[in-house]
Amino acid sequence: MTVYGIGLGPGEADLVTVKGKRLLESAAVVYSPGRLSRTVALNHVPEERIGDLDFPMTRDPDELRRAWKEAAAEVAARADSEDVAFVTLGDPNVYSTFGHLRRTLDAFHPEVDLEVVPGVSAMTAFTTALGVEIESGTGLALREAANGAAPTGPDRMVLFKVTDAPATHEKLTEAGYDVRFGRRLFMEQGETVVTDDPDELAERDYYTLAYAEREGVERDVATAEFDGVESGGSA
Ligand SMILES: C[S@@+](CC[C@H](N)C(=O)[O-])C[C@H]1O[C@@H](n2cnc3c(N)ncnc32)[C@H](O)[C@@H]1O
């Protein structure tokens, strides 16, 4: 049988894919690595089909390896006779706990069939929420910016894990970037905030990202730039 790694999307129940929903409805058990993903999964799966796996809040590599081995052993045992699912917010292959499960299954239970169902990642959903267009021909880099970090270099970056928005903002603006933040985008749990003002986000919330664009970056739009015509109006 198969272990499905299913991306739930950013949080709103309607933003899970049709395929993801179908597999969630048919899986014998749906494992979720955290409270938020569990809440989202409960929109599609009754509580009695949600499986519990124990993930310790630690950075100790030995303890983490032990926990993942135990989790993989339980998932593999269930998958011996039934289809099972493991959910993650966003996409399973973008900065996700699913990677740990996949590596552990590959190492210790190579007989398990694994299939990944992509989800709407915050990496793309931020564009709509923040009103950003990544125009054809331009690049976008994905970085992490936890604990006030402020990576620089690319002209455009989407930054995940922004846990200290004021510190990240200060460093990025000094380095010549315009910065916009999004918190709990397309999520039904908690308040969605989209802002340029880091002080609105002074309170730490893991579900915060930022879009940073180098000031004065060149725009070279190939289509629909019409001299003398204002956007949404006539000449
Ligand atoms: C461990 S990563 C998981 C990413 C997820 N797999 C995805 O594809 O979106 C968690 C980080 O993603 C970002 N994130 C995920 N969902 C978000 C949302 N709905 N709103 C804002 N940021 C989000 C935050 O920066 C958060 O710290």
The ligand as a Tripos MOL2 file, in Angstrom:
@<TRIPOS>MOLECULE
LIG
   27    29     1     0     0
SMALL
NO_CHARGES

@<TRIPOS>ATOM
      1 C1          8.5150   24.9150    8.0170 C.3       1 LIG1
      2 S1          8.0660   26.1140    6.8120 S.3       1 LIG1
      3 C2          6.8020   25.2160    5.9730 C.3       1 LIG1
      4 C3          6.5450   25.7180    4.5930 C.3       1 LIG1
      5 C4          5.4340   24.9590    3.8940 C.3       1 LIG1
      6 N1          5.8220   23.5760    3.6560 N.3       1 LIG1
      7 C5          5.0380   25.6160    2.5780 C.2       1 LIG1
      8 O1          5.2620   25.0430    1.5080 O.co2     1 LIG1
      9 O2          4.4770   26.7290    2.6330 O.co2     1 LIG1
     10 C6          7.1600   27.2530    7.7620 C.3       1 LIG1
     11 C7          7.3250   28.6800    7.2810 C.3       1 LIG1
     12 O3          6.5540   28.8600    6.1130 O.3       1 LIG1
     13 C8          5.9590   30.1520    6.1160 C.3       1 LIG1
     14 N2          4.4990   29.9510    6.0550 N.ar      1 LIG1
     15 C9          3.8770   28.7860    5.8870 C.ar      1 LIG1
     16 N3          2.5440   28.9670    5.7890 N.ar      1 LIG1
     17 C10         2.3410   30.3150    5.9110 C.ar      1 LIG1
     18 C11         1.1740   31.1400    5.8780 C.ar      1 LIG1
     19 N4         -0.0360   30.6170    5.6890 N.pl3     1 LIG1
     20 N5          1.3340   32.4770    6.0220 N.ar      1 LIG1
     21 C12         2.5640   33.0080    6.1840 C.ar      1 LIG1
     22 N6          3.7040   32.2750    6.2210 N.ar      1 LIG1
     23 C13         3.5840   30.9390    6.0750 C.ar      1 LIG1
     24 C14         6.3820   30.8550    7.3930 C.3       1 LIG1
     25 O4          7.5020   31.6730    7.0970 O.3       1 LIG1
     26 C15         6.7900   29.6850    8.2700 C.3       1 LIG1
     27 O5          7.7750   30.0680    9.2100 O.3       1 LIG1
@<TRIPOS>BOND
     1     1     2 1
     2     2     3 1
     3     2    10 1
     4     3     4 1
     5     4     5 1
     6     5     6 1
     7     5     7 1
     8     7     8 2
     9     7     9 1
    10    10    11 1
    11    11    12 1
    12    11    26 1
    13    12    13 1
    14    13    14 1
    15    13    24 1
    16    14    15 ar
    17    14    23 ar
    18    15    16 ar
    19    16    17 ar
    20    17    18 ar
    21    17    23 ar
    22    18    19 1
    23    18    20 ar
    24    20    21 ar
    25    21    22 ar
    26    22    23 ar
    27    24    25 1
    28    24    26 1
    29    26    27 1
@<TRIPOS>SUBSTRUCTURE
     1 LIG1         1 GROUP 0 **** ****
